Amino acid sequence: MRSFPVVLICCVAGSLIAVNWILAHQAPPPGQPAPITSINTDNLEEMLRSGQTFFLQIELENCPACNMLKEEEAESPCWNSLPDKYVLYVESANKEAARTKIKQLIPSFEYYPSLYRINTGDLKEFKLDTLENFDERLRLWASSLELLRTS
């Protein structure tokens, strides 16, 4: 009878994990932006190792360009429709250590902000050298990767 509590705990834990996964991967209601999840470099390393597919935005604390990008994203129907978005927010005090770790994980990383689509280890960078026509350029980029939801 000692195994009953262990089995019960495993069932409850498994159910919670399943519910959280389902909620995290549900499409948002029409007109609602898809959620963005904050991660750290350790999370990113595990996500890359496990072969997940996701969007990654890398931001730096008090970064004017990062703030301008977030303003563009808030107005972008394309950005709001993209699934599986994660942000790696780097505090200014940890800027150099974080840059070193990020460069180990994503060798092409150069600037804050940066935006990538990672598909089982394959990285595609969205060029952020300009924010002109952001939504249109993002839509074309996402379409080329066959990522836009049809609704």
Phi, psi and omega per residue, in radians:
M1 nan -0.204 -3.141
R2 -1.212 -0.407 -3.116
S3 -1.316 -0.336 -3.119
F4 -1.018 -0.855 3.127
P5 -1.067 -0.630 3.133
V6 -1.151 -0.787 3.122
V7 -1.098 -0.731 3.132
L8 -1.101 -0.786 3.134
I9 -1.097 -0.748 3.120
C10 -1.092 -0.721 3.125
C11 -1.128 -0.778 3.137
V12 -1.130 -0.802 3.135
A13 -1.078 -0.774 3.112
G14 -1.066 -0.716 3.115
S15 -1.114 -0.740 3.124
L16 -1.118 -0.732 3.116
I17 -1.095 -0.774 -3.138
A18 -1.099 -0.773 -3.138
V19 -1.107 -0.783 3.127
N20 -1.091 -0.699 3.124
W21 -1.117 -0.791 3.138
I22 -1.060 -0.809 -3.138
L23 -1.119 -0.660 -3.122
A24 -1.228 -0.429 -3.061
H25 -1.907 0.188 3.078
Q26 -1.346 2.525 3.013
A27 -1.260 2.461 3.114
P28 -1.247 2.794 3.073
P29 -1.050 2.658 3.132
P30 -0.922 2.372 3.140
G31 1.522 -0.201 3.118
Q32 -1.739 2.380 3.113
P33 -1.212 2.575 3.038
A34 -1.179 2.504 -3.081
P35 -1.196 2.738 3.075
I36 -2.079 2.268 -3.103
T37 -1.854 2.309 3.085
S38 -1.436 2.415 3.100
I39 -2.346 2.950 3.022
N40 -2.029 3.141 -3.079
T41 -1.135 -0.565 3.086
D42 -1.140 -0.735 3.081
N43 -1.064 -0.772 -3.135
L44 -1.051 -0.764 3.137
E45 -1.040 -0.758 3.135
E46 -1.178 -0.697 3.131
M47 -1.111 -0.711 3.104
L48 -1.157 -0.752 -3.129
R49 -1.107 -0.638 -3.084
S50 -1.464 -0.075 3.063
G51 1.352 0.484 -3.139
Q52 -1.242 2.833 3.073
T53 -2.015 2.218 -3.052
F54 -2.929 2.901 2.954
F55 -1.665 2.471 3.111
L56 -2.266 2.182 3.009
Q57 -1.972 2.285 3.136
I58 -1.922 2.130 -3.086
E59 -2.185 2.698 3.090
L60 -2.035 2.416 3.094
E61 -0.972 2.405 3.102
N62 1.029 0.549 -3.135
C63 -1.644 1.987 -3.139
P64 -1.033 -0.707 3.136
A65 -1.136 -0.636 3.108
C66 -1.127 -0.727 3.124
N67 -1.152 -0.685 3.092
M68 -1.117 -0.701 3.105
L69 -1.093 -0.778 3.139
K70 -1.072 -0.619 3.082
E71 -1.125 -0.751 3.099
E72 -1.101 -0.757 -3.130
E73 -1.090 -0.643 -3.132
A74 -1.077 -0.500 -3.126
E75 -1.694 0.015 -3.007
S76 -1.713 1.954 3.052
P77 -1.045 -0.632 -3.137
C78 -1.121 -0.882 3.135
W79 -0.985 -0.776 -3.089
N80 -1.176 -0.328 -3.141
S81 -1.606 -0.225 -3.070
L82 -1.288 2.376 -3.126
P83 -1.547 2.954 2.954
D84 0.922 0.980 -3.139
K85 -1.746 2.368 3.106
Y86 -2.282 2.553 3.058
V87 -2.128 2.301 3.044
L88 -1.810 1.827 -3.070
Y89 -1.684 2.081 -3.091
V90 -1.803 2.163 3.068
E91 -1.291 2.507 -3.109
S92 -0.972 -0.656 -3.119
A93 -1.124 -0.455 -3.122
N94 -1.841 0.296 -2.996
K95 -0.962 -0.880 -3.055
E96 -1.245 -0.762 3.113
A97 -1.098 -0.725 3.131
A98 -1.151 -0.715 3.132
R99 -1.041 -0.749 3.125
T100 -1.063 -0.809 -3.122
K101 -1.159 -0.760 -3.140
I102 -1.091 -0.749 3.129
K103 -1.080 -0.570 3.071
Q104 -1.159 -0.656 -3.094
L105 -1.460 -0.655 -3.110
I106 -2.283 1.534 -3.045
P107 -0.989 -0.480 -3.116
S108 -1.396 -0.106 -3.124
F109 -1.090 2.264 3.115
E110 -2.290 -0.779 -2.906
Y111 -2.224 2.726 2.926
Y112 -1.775 2.289 -0.133
P113 -1.426 2.824 3.016
S114 -2.338 2.593 -3.122
L115 -2.334 2.240 -3.099
Y116 -2.306 2.680 2.865
R117 -1.944 2.147 -3.120
I118 -2.011 2.126 -3.103
N119 -2.196 1.791 -3.102
T120 0.767 0.877 3.069
G121 1.598 -0.269 3.121
D122 -1.485 2.070 -3.098
L123 -1.734 2.326 3.008
K124 -2.199 2.145 -3.109
E125 -1.680 2.389 3.006
F126 -1.603 2.126 -3.089
K127 -1.222 2.197 -3.126
L128 -1.991 0.495 3.134
D129 -1.205 -0.296 3.032
T130 -2.552 2.665 3.051
L131 -1.856 0.081 3.080
E132 -1.090 2.387 3.137
N133 0.921 0.674 -3.062
F134 -0.931 -0.903 -3.061
D135 -1.087 -0.757 -3.137
E136 -1.138 -0.794 3.129
R137 -1.117 -0.694 3.109
L138 -1.140 -0.713 3.129
R139 -1.089 -0.765 3.125
L140 -1.134 -0.738 3.119
W141 -1.093 -0.843 -3.137
A142 -1.109 -0.684 3.108
S143 -1.097 -0.670 3.132
S144 -1.152 -0.417 3.101
L145 -1.694 0.059 -3.120
E146 0.976 0.883 -3.051
L147 -1.958 -0.265 -3.064
L148 -1.254 2.389 3.019
R149 -1.285 2.500 3.042
T150 -1.726 2.164 3.123
S151 -2.603 nan nan
